Amino acid sequence: MMKTAWKILRETRRPLLYLNIVYFGLVFAGMLVAWFNRSMQAEMLAAAGAGWEEGFLAAVGSAYIQGGILKAAVLTFLINLAVGCFLSITLPSLIIPFSGLLVGGLRALVWGIMFSPASLDVSAASLASGTLLALLLFLEGQGYILAMLAAFDQGRALIRPATIQETRRGKAYLKGLTRSLKLYLLVTGMLLGAAVYEALIGIVLLPILGTT
């Protein structure tokens, strides 16, 4: 299945490129919004912090506070895969084609607002932490972009069955679903790596830099 997933990725490399451009373009746009509206950024950061202290994210926040790297990585991975990808991007797109792309784009915009640097006057420690966070945004973002690619491929197959060598929309829908499942192998791998990295920087590296 992994070989087939890479084959699908090669077939959809142009949409993948466009999704990357749009996704990270929205991240940059969010940073610009935050630059001119710091109160919005502060409100979003406060809401995100509250989410880590209560509700279903509380267990994840607790794992980071207690320093459990393995637990933090596993919980981060499960949340990102189940909620961040399947429930937010894939499932809506199975009901209304392409709708999950809007959710993914909104997440990118919110990320930009939340992670916009407070100042261009940076120290060595803040530059290092910023680099670590930028890599995290890229890795985790790639997981979400791959989920968005699967949603795009599914929707395109339904509207234009010929793109996946089908003539009937019903068969194209089912085949598109199969292709999405195969692409999820890549989504899973990317998000797993990103979760391990996030746990490491959140529990070990950022505290060393004194930026948490």
C-alpha positions as CSV (number, residue, x, y, z in Angstrom):
1,M,0.0,0.0,0.0
2,M,2.8,2.4,0.7
3,K,4.2,2.0,-2.8
4,T,0.7,2.9,-4.1
5,A,0.5,5.9,-1.8
6,W,3.8,7.3,-3.3
7,K,2.4,6.6,-6.8
8,I,-0.7,8.6,-6.0
9,L,1.5,11.4,-4.6
10,R,3.5,11.5,-7.8
11,E,0.3,11.7,-9.8
12,T,-0.9,14.6,-7.7
13,R,2.3,16.5,-7.3
14,R,1.0,19.7,-9.0
15,P,-2.1,20.0,-6.6
16,L,0.3,19.2,-3.8
17,L,2.6,22.1,-4.8
18,Y,-0.4,24.5,-5.0
19,L,-1.7,23.3,-1.6
20,N,1.7,24.0,-0.1
21,I,1.8,27.5,-1.6
22,V,-1.7,28.4,-0.4
23,Y,-1.3,26.8,3.0
24,F,2.0,28.5,3.9
25,G,0.8,31.7,2.2
26,L,-2.1,31.7,4.6
27,V,0.3,31.2,7.5
28,F,2.3,34.2,6.4
29,A,-0.9,36.2,5.9
30,G,-1.9,35.3,9.5
31,M,1.4,36.6,10.7
32,L,0.8,39.9,9.0
33,V,-2.6,40.1,10.6
34,A,-1.1,39.5,14.0
35,W,1.6,42.1,13.4
36,F,-1.1,44.8,13.1
37,N,-3.5,43.3,15.6
38,R,-1.7,42.0,18.7
39,S,-4.9,41.9,20.7
40,M,-6.3,39.3,18.4
41,Q,-3.1,37.2,18.8
42,A,-3.3,37.6,22.6
43,E,-6.9,36.4,22.7
44,M,-6.1,33.4,20.5
45,L,-3.1,32.4,22.6
46,A,-5.2,32.7,25.8
47,A,-8.0,30.6,24.3
48,A,-5.4,28.0,23.2
49,G,-3.8,28.0,26.7
50,A,-7.2,27.4,28.3
51,G,-7.9,24.5,25.9
52,W,-4.7,22.8,27.1
53,E,-5.9,23.1,30.7
54,E,-9.4,21.7,30.4
55,G,-11.5,19.6,28.1
56,F,-10.2,16.7,26.0
57,L,-6.8,18.5,25.5
58,A,-6.1,18.6,29.2
59,A,-4.5,15.1,29.1
60,V,-2.1,16.3,26.4
61,G,-1.3,19.4,28.4
62,S,-0.7,17.3,31.5
63,A,1.7,15.0,29.6
64,Y,3.8,18.0,28.6
65,I,3.8,19.5,32.1
66,Q,4.8,16.2,33.6
67,G,7.6,15.7,31.1
68,G,6.3,12.4,29.6
69,I,7.8,12.5,26.1
70,L,6.3,9.2,24.9
71,K,2.8,9.9,26.3
72,A,2.9,13.5,25.0
73,A,4.0,12.3,21.5
74,V,1.3,9.6,21.4
75,L,-1.5,11.9,22.5
76,T,-0.4,14.7,20.2
77,F,-0.3,12.2,17.3
78,L,-3.8,10.8,18.0
79,I,-5.3,14.3,18.4
80,N,-3.7,15.6,15.2
81,L,-4.7,12.5,13.2
82,A,-8.2,12.0,14.5
83,V,-9.3,15.6,15.1
84,G,-6.9,17.7,13.0
85,C,-7.1,15.6,9.9
86,F,-10.0,13.1,9.8
87,L,-12.8,14.9,11.6
88,S,-11.8,18.4,10.4
89,I,-10.6,17.8,6.8
90,T,-11.5,14.3,5.5
91,L,-15.0,13.7,7.0
92,P,-16.5,17.0,5.9
93,S,-15.0,16.5,2.4
94,L,-16.7,13.1,2.1
95,I,-20.1,14.8,2.7
96,I,-19.5,18.1,0.8
97,P,-16.6,17.8,-1.6
98,F,-13.6,20.1,-0.9
99,S,-15.2,21.5,2.3
100,G,-12.3,20.2,4.4
101,L,-9.9,22.4,2.4
102,L,-11.5,25.5,3.9
103,V,-11.0,24.1,7.4
104,G,-7.3,23.3,6.6
105,G,-6.9,26.8,5.2
106,L,-8.5,28.4,8.3
107,R,-6.1,26.4,10.5
108,A,-3.1,27.8,8.6
109,L,-4.4,31.3,9.0
110,V,-4.9,30.8,12.8
111,W,-1.4,29.3,13.1
112,G,0.1,32.4,11.5
113,I,-1.7,34.7,13.9
114,M,-0.7,32.6,16.9
115,F,2.9,32.1,16.0
116,S,3.7,35.5,14.6
117,P,6.9,36.9,16.2
118,A,6.3,39.7,18.7
119,S,9.3,41.7,17.4
120,L,12.0,41.6,14.8
121,D,14.6,42.4,17.5
122,V,15.5,38.9,18.5
123,S,18.1,37.3,20.7
124,A,20.1,34.1,20.0
125,A,17.7,32.1,22.2
126,S,14.5,33.4,20.6
127,L,16.0,32.9,17.1
128,A,16.8,29.3,18.0
129,S,13.3,28.7,19.5
130,G,11.8,30.3,16.5
131,T,13.7,28.0,14.1
132,L,12.5,25.0,16.1
133,L,8.9,26.1,16.0
134,A,9.1,26.9,12.3
135,L,10.3,23.4,11.6
136,L,7.4,22.1,13.7
137,L,4.9,24.1,11.7
138,F,6.4,22.8,8.5
139,L,6.3,19.1,9.6
140,E,2.9,19.2,11.1
141,G,1.7,21.4,8.2
142,Q,2.8,18.7,5.7
143,G,0.6,16.2,7.5
144,Y,-2.4,18.4,7.2
145,I,-1.6,19.3,3.6
146,L,-1.4,15.6,2.7
147,A,-4.9,15.2,4.3
148,M,-6.1,18.2,2.3
149,L,-4.6,16.6,-0.9
150,A,-6.6,13.4,-0.1
151,A,-9.7,15.5,0.2
152,F,-9.0,17.3,-3.0
153,D,-8.3,14.0,-4.9
154,Q,-11.5,12.6,-3.5
155,G,-13.6,15.6,-4.6
156,R,-11.9,15.8,-8.0
157,A,-12.6,12.1,-8.6
158,L,-16.3,12.6,-7.9
159,I,-16.7,15.6,-10.2
160,R,-14.4,14.3,-12.9
161,P,-14.2,10.5,-12.8
162,A,-11.9,10.4,-15.8
163,T,-9.0,11.8,-13.6
164,I,-8.8,8.4,-11.9
165,Q,-9.7,6.4,-15.0
166,E,-13.4,5.9,-14.2
167,T,-16.6,6.7,-16.0
168,R,-19.2,6.5,-13.3
169,R,-19.3,8.8,-10.3
170,G,-20.3,6.1,-7.9
171,K,-17.3,4.0,-8.7
172,A,-15.1,7.1,-8.8
173,Y,-16.3,8.0,-5.3
174,L,-15.4,4.6,-3.9
175,K,-12.1,4.5,-5.8
176,G,-11.3,8.0,-4.5
177,L,-12.1,6.9,-1.0
178,T,-9.6,4.0,-1.4
179,R,-7.0,6.4,-2.7
180,S,-7.6,8.7,0.3
181,L,-7.0,5.7,2.7
182,K,-3.7,5.0,1.0
183,L,-2.6,8.6,1.2
184,Y,-3.4,8.4,4.9
185,L,-0.4,6.2,5.3
186,L,1.7,9.2,4.4
187,V,-0.4,11.5,6.6
188,T,0.1,9.1,9.5
189,G,3.8,8.8,9.0
190,M,4.3,12.6,8.8
191,L,2.1,13.4,11.8
192,L,3.9,10.7,13.9
193,G,7.3,12.2,13.1
194,A,5.9,15.7,13.9
195,A,4.4,14.5,17.2
196,V,7.7,13.0,18.4
197,Y,9.5,16.2,17.4
198,E,6.9,18.4,19.1
199,A,7.2,16.4,22.3
200,L,10.9,16.7,22.3
201,I,11.1,20.4,21.7
202,G,8.2,21.1,24.1
203,I,9.6,19.1,26.9
204,V,13.4,19.2,26.4
205,L,14.6,21.8,23.9
206,L,12.5,24.9,24.5
207,P,12.9,24.8,28.3
208,I,16.7,24.6,27.8
209,L,16.4,27.8,25.7
210,G,14.3,29.4,28.4
211,T,11.4,30.3,26.1
212,T,8.6,28.3,27.7
